[in-house]
């Protein structure tokens, strides 16, 4: 059996009309949201306005981004 619902304020809310007995154990498996874009241009064209706009980065940021972002990786 599959029952659908949504998260609302951190709580799973089952689809309307669906009820389970109190104490029923469940498994929650997130379903990826389907995002539909009507813009069919290549990503580099859609984001072209921000490409290269980062300023004040370390010279080696591209090679060591994990270190700078997460503080790991040496």
C-alpha positions as CSV (number, residue, x, y, z in Angstrom):
1,X,0.0,0.0,0.0
2,X,1.3,3.5,-0.8
3,X,-0.2,6.6,0.9
4,X,0.8,10.0,-0.2
5,X,1.1,13.2,1.9
6,X,3.2,16.3,2.3
7,X,5.4,17.8,5.0
8,X,3.7,20.8,6.6
9,X,5.5,22.7,9.5
10,X,7.7,19.6,10.0
11,X,4.8,17.2,10.2
12,X,3.7,14.6,7.7
13,X,0.2,15.3,6.6
14,X,-1.5,12.5,4.8
15,X,-3.6,13.1,1.7
16,X,-7.2,14.1,2.5
17,X,-9.4,11.2,3.4
18,X,-6.5,8.9,4.4
19,X,-6.4,7.8,8.0
20,X,-4.2,5.3,9.8
21,X,-4.8,3.9,13.3
22,X,-2.9,5.8,16.1
23,X,0.5,4.3,16.6
24,X,0.8,2.8,13.1
25,X,4.5,2.6,12.2
26,X,5.3,4.0,8.8
27,X,8.3,4.5,6.6
28,X,8.7,7.9,4.9
29,X,10.3,7.9,1.5
30,X,10.8,11.4,0.1
31,X,9.7,11.8,-3.5
32,X,11.7,14.3,-5.5
33,X,9.7,17.4,-6.6
34,X,9.3,17.6,-10.3
35,X,10.5,21.1,-11.3
36,X,9.3,22.1,-14.8
37,X,11.1,24.9,-16.5
38,X,9.7,26.6,-19.5
39,X,13.1,28.1,-20.2
40,X,14.9,25.7,-22.6
41,X,18.1,27.7,-23.0
42,X,21.3,26.0,-21.9
43,X,22.1,26.4,-18.2
44,X,25.2,28.5,-19.0
45,X,23.0,31.0,-20.9
46,X,20.4,31.1,-18.1
47,X,23.1,31.7,-15.5
48,X,25.4,33.8,-17.7
49,X,24.7,36.9,-15.7
50,X,26.2,35.5,-12.5
51,X,29.1,33.5,-14.1
52,X,32.4,35.0,-13.0
53,X,30.7,37.5,-10.6
54,X,32.3,36.1,-7.4
55,X,34.8,38.5,-5.9
56,X,37.4,38.4,-3.1
57,X,38.0,34.6,-3.4
58,X,41.2,32.9,-2.5
59,X,43.5,32.4,-5.6
60,X,43.2,28.6,-5.2
61,X,39.5,28.5,-4.5
62,X,38.7,26.4,-7.5
63,X,41.2,23.7,-6.5
64,X,40.5,23.8,-2.7
65,X,36.8,24.8,-2.5
66,X,36.0,21.9,-0.2
67,X,38.5,23.2,2.3
68,X,37.2,26.7,2.1
69,X,33.5,25.8,2.2
70,X,33.6,22.8,4.7
71,X,36.9,23.4,6.4
72,X,38.2,20.0,5.4
73,X,40.2,18.3,2.8
74,X,43.6,19.9,3.6
